[in-house]
Amino acid sequence: MQEAVNFEWECFFKARRGDEVAWRVLVGQHQTRLAALALFVTGSPAAAEDVVQETFVRALRARIRHTKGTVQGFLGTIAYRLALKEAKRARRCVELEGLEPSDGSQDALERVLENERDRLVAEAIGALDARQRDVLTLRFYGGYSYEEIAKILDIPLGTVKSRVFHAVKSCRNTLRERGVLK
């Protein structure tokens, strides 16, 4: 595990020094996840794209104090905070149509049903209070560990676990009421 973390940071620092291959690897590994996170928080594809671009710019300019965490956690923290600022600034409504790109293998009905399910899940998450919504977004859309979420939000690990548990339970109940889950 430590070797993978070191490789990630090595790639990051090579990209920072102008290595084009390392830059492509860095962007390729993180762009999609950062975009999904930013899209969920801002509700705007254009704003999400801007957030991702600004994330990479700020990351490459940042003074790195340590490499104890992951590059994903580092980039995700920047993206999440930028997305929150953008959402606050714009006060946009969350539009999640097309959040997950189609791979072309599904027929039209399957895509419609999947989009409807995703919309209902997004509505259930959106109905949560901000504290639960934040941890759930970071955990499932951002892919962060509980420890990383605790650092990002500057709250205790136990609080993160509790909020995720209660947020999932609340979403599950909402989705059952709407007939999405049995």
Contacts in CASP RR format, 6 or more apart in sequence:
PFRMAT RR
TARGET T0000
AUTHOR 0000-0000-0000
METHOD contacts of the structure
MODEL  1
MQEAVNFEWECFFKARRGDEVAWRVLVGQHQTRLAALALFVTGSPAAAED
VVQETFVRALRARIRHTKGTVQGFLGTIAYRLALKEAKRARRCVELEGLE
PSDGSQDALERVLENERDRLVAEAIGALDARQRDVLTLRFYGGYSYEEIA
KILDIPLGTVKSRVFHAVKSCRNTLRERGVLK
5 67 0 8 1.000
5 69 0 8 1.000
5 70 0 8 1.000
6 67 0 8 1.000
8 70 0 8 1.000
8 71 0 8 1.000
8 72 0 8 1.000
9 67 0 8 1.000
9 71 0 8 1.000
11 22 0 8 1.000
11 25 0 8 1.000
11 26 0 8 1.000
11 71 0 8 1.000
12 22 0 8 1.000
12 26 0 8 1.000
12 59 0 8 1.000
12 71 0 8 1.000
14 21 0 8 1.000
14 22 0 8 1.000
15 22 0 8 1.000
15 23 0 8 1.000
15 25 0 8 1.000
15 26 0 8 1.000
15 60 0 8 1.000
16 60 0 8 1.000
26 56 0 8 1.000
26 71 0 8 1.000
27 56 0 8 1.000
29 72 0 8 1.000
30 71 0 8 1.000
30 72 0 8 1.000
30 75 0 8 1.000
30 76 0 8 1.000
31 52 0 8 1.000
33 72 0 8 1.000
33 142 0 8 1.000
33 143 0 8 1.000
34 51 0 8 1.000
34 52 0 8 1.000
34 55 0 8 1.000
34 75 0 8 1.000
34 76 0 8 1.000
34 79 0 8 1.000
35 48 0 8 1.000
35 49 0 8 1.000
35 52 0 8 1.000
36 99 0 8 1.000
36 100 0 8 1.000
36 141 0 8 1.000
36 142 0 8 1.000
37 76 0 8 1.000
37 79 0 8 1.000
37 80 0 8 1.000
37 83 0 8 1.000
37 137 0 8 1.000
37 138 0 8 1.000
37 141 0 8 1.000
37 142 0 8 1.000
38 47 0 8 1.000
38 48 0 8 1.000
38 49 0 8 1.000
38 51 0 8 1.000
38 52 0 8 1.000
38 55 0 8 1.000
38 79 0 8 1.000
38 82 0 8 1.000
38 83 0 8 1.000
38 86 0 8 1.000
39 45 0 8 1.000
39 48 0 8 1.000
39 96 0 8 1.000
39 99 0 8 1.000
40 94 0 8 1.000
40 96 0 8 1.000
40 99 0 8 1.000
40 122 0 8 1.000
40 137 0 8 1.000
40 141 0 8 1.000
41 80 0 8 1.000
41 83 0 8 1.000
41 84 0 8 1.000
41 86 0 8 1.000
41 87 0 8 1.000
41 137 0 8 1.000
42 48 0 8 1.000
42 51 0 8 1.000
42 83 0 8 1.000
42 86 0 8 1.000
42 87 0 8 1.000
42 90 0 8 1.000
42 92 0 8 1.000
43 87 0 8 1.000
43 92 0 8 1.000
43 93 0 8 1.000
43 94 0 8 1.000
43 95 0 8 1.000
43 96 0 8 1.000
44 86 0 8 1.000
44 90 0 8 1.000
44 92 0 8 1.000
44 95 0 8 1.000
47 83 0 8 1.000
47 86 0 8 1.000
47 87 0 8 1.000
47 90 0 8 1.000
47 92 0 8 1.000
48 83 0 8 1.000
50 86 0 8 1.000
51 79 0 8 1.000
51 82 0 8 1.000
51 83 0 8 1.000
51 86 0 8 1.000
52 79 0 8 1.000
54 82 0 8 1.000
55 75 0 8 1.000
55 76 0 8 1.000
55 78 0 8 1.000
55 79 0 8 1.000
55 82 0 8 1.000
56 75 0 8 1.000
58 78 0 8 1.000
58 82 0 8 1.000
59 74 0 8 1.000
59 75 0 8 1.000
59 78 0 8 1.000
62 78 0 8 1.000
69 148 0 8 1.000
70 148 0 8 1.000
72 143 0 8 1.000
72 144 0 8 1.000
73 144 0 8 1.000
73 148 0 8 1.000
73 152 0 8 1.000
76 142 0 8 1.000
76 144 0 8 1.000
76 152 0 8 1.000
77 151 0 8 1.000
77 152 0 8 1.000
80 138 0 8 1.000
80 142 0 8 1.000
80 152 0 8 1.000
94 122 0 8 1.000
94 126 0 8 1.000
96 118 0 8 1.000
96 119 0 8 1.000
96 122 0 8 1.000
97 115 0 8 1.000
97 119 0 8 1.000
98 115 0 8 1.000
98 118 0 8 1.000
99 118 0 8 1.000
99 122 0 8 1.000
100 114 0 8 1.000
100 118 0 8 1.000
102 111 0 8 1.000
106 114 0 8 1.000
117 180 0 8 1.000
120 175 0 8 1.000
120 178 0 8 1.000
120 180 0 8 1.000
121 171 0 8 1.000
121 175 0 8 1.000
121 180 0 8 1.000
124 170 0 8 1.000
124 171 0 8 1.000
124 174 0 8 1.000
124 175 0 8 1.000
124 178 0 8 1.000
125 133 0 8 1.000
125 136 0 8 1.000
125 137 0 8 1.000
125 167 0 8 1.000
125 171 0 8 1.000
126 133 0 8 1.000
127 174 0 8 1.000
128 136 0 8 1.000
128 167 0 8 1.000
128 170 0 8 1.000
128 171 0 8 1.000
131 163 0 8 1.000
132 163 0 8 1.000
132 166 0 8 1.000
132 167 0 8 1.000
132 170 0 8 1.000
133 167 0 8 1.000
134 153 0 8 1.000
135 149 0 8 1.000
135 153 0 8 1.000
135 160 0 8 1.000
135 163 0 8 1.000
135 164 0 8 1.000
135 167 0 8 1.000
136 163 0 8 1.000
136 164 0 8 1.000
136 167 0 8 1.000
136 168 0 8 1.000
136 171 0 8 1.000
138 144 0 8 1.000
138 148 0 8 1.000
138 149 0 8 1.000
138 152 0 8 1.000
138 153 0 8 1.000
139 146 0 8 1.000
139 149 0 8 1.000
139 164 0 8 1.000
144 152 0 8 1.000
146 157 0 8 1.000
146 158 0 8 1.000
146 160 0 8 1.000
146 161 0 8 1.000
146 164 0 8 1.000
147 157 0 8 1.000
149 160 0 8 1.000
150 156 0 8 1.000
150 157 0 8 1.000
150 158 0 8 1.000
150 159 0 8 1.000
150 160 0 8 1.000
153 160 0 8 1.000
172 181 0 8 1.000
175 181 0 8 1.000
176 182 0 8 1.000
END
